[in-house]
Amino acid sequence: MNQDIRAPRVLLIDQNGEKQGVMPTSAALEAAEEAGLDLVEIVSTSEPPVAKILDYGKHRFQEQKKKAEQRKRQKVVELKEIKLRPNIDTHDYEVKAKAMHRFFDEGDKVKVTLRFRGREMAHPELGMKLLNKVQADFDEIAKVEFAPKMEGRQMIMILAPR
């Protein structure tokens, strides 16, 4: 801003937002002083750089408010975990499914963990069948982000809301 602008010529935009054309930086600085405002380089990468006459303090304040508003609107996606067993009963499954629906409505991802214990390890196809059922039940509201995969004694799948 002001004396820190190194370009010899700038495209000047006045305080009303009207183009004044390409002029020497010194002339643009004089115009800014006449208006009692600052000369701020808006686009430094263009040829010639674009400079605007404005109140720099007010401009910085508005930029900070804009960034704060964007941070406020931002939704942090969390990864929620649902733990299942291969021989889960229908009502227990429905309770877990209801929780998963709530998580997807909130915009969170869901990690479905299927734990195998003891002799259940002999039948991983039962676990795959259950995870395929979960995938089919939530197909319209969630997409599979990480396909079912065996990791030690557990099978994991991650679903993300559509």
C-alpha positions, 0 to 999 in steps of 0.5 A: 500500500501507498509508498510500498508499491514498486510498480512504475505504472498502475491501473487505478480504480478510484474510491467509487469503483470506477476505472481511471486508467493506467497511470504512473504510481506517483500520480495515483498516490497523489489522487489517493492523498487528495481523497484522504485515503490509501492507495492499495495494490489489489492485483499485483500479478496482472500487467500493469498491477491494479491499485485501488483508492480506499480506506485501508483500515476499513478494508482490513477489518472487512477482510477479517470479518469475511474470514471469520464468517467463513470459519463459522460456516465451515462444518468439520466432518467427524469420523464416528464409529459403529461397532458390530459383531457377525451374529448381531440380532435384528433389533440390535442392528436396527438400533445401530442403523438408527445411530448411523442415520443420525450421523449421516444427517449431521454430515459425519462419516461412519466407520463400521467395525466388525469384531470377530472373536474366537471361532467367528474367525473361521467364517469371515464370509458372515462378516462380509455378508453383514457389511454388504447388508449395511452398504445396501441399507445405506446406499441411497444416503451414503457412499462407500469411501473405504471398501470392507477389508480384514485387518487382524480380528476385525473387518472395517468399512468407511461410509461417507454421506452423499 
